[in-house]
């Protein structure tokens, strides 16, 4: 692999064989020996707009069949 300049950025390509999805975010760390470690940035499950989804509940007891009581 070779570092190159694209616009105002310095980039390094990832081989297609690694099967990294487009848009995957990484965190980078430079180690004491000068090597660079790239780790996939895990998404925070509390981020996003999931809370806008319809989270209403349904009353499942309204669908229950009425049974005879054993006490009658």
N, C-alpha and C positions, 0 to 999 in steps of 0.2 A: 504494500500500500504506500501511497505517496501523498504527502500533504500538498494541497494546492490552494490558490486564492480564487474565490468566486465573489465578485463585487467587493464589499468591504469585509468579507469573512474569510477565515482560514478553515478549510474543510478537509476531512479525510473520508473516503468512501468505505462502505461496508459491503463485503461480497454478497451477491444475491443468494449464494448457497446458505447464508446464515438465516434466510427467511425472516428478516425483520420487517414488520408492517410499516408502511408509510405513515408518518405522523407520530411514531413512537418517540417518546421523550426519554432522554438519558440524563443522569447526573454524572459529572466527571470529577475525578480526584487524582491529583498528581502525587505519586508516592515518593518517599525519600530517595529512592534510587533513580528518579527521573521518569519512570514509566507512568503511563496514564491509564487509569482504570475507569471504564465506562460501565455504569450500572443503569438498568432500566428504572426509570422513575415510576414508582407505583402510585396510582391514582388514590387520592383521598376519597373514601366512600361517602364522606359528608359534603363533597363538592358537587356541583352540577345543579340540575333543576328537577331532580327526582321528586322533590317535595311538592312540585306543581302537579304531579300525577293525581288521578282520582283515587283517593285512599278511603273512600266511603265504605262503610260496612253494610252488609245486608243481614236482615234478621232471619236466620235459618230456622227459627222456631215457627215462623209463619208457614213454612213448607212442610211442617210435621203432620203426620196423619194422627188423627185423634184415636186413641185406643181405649178399650174398656178398662175400667179400674178393677183391680183384683179385690178391692174393698167393698164392692157393691154386692 
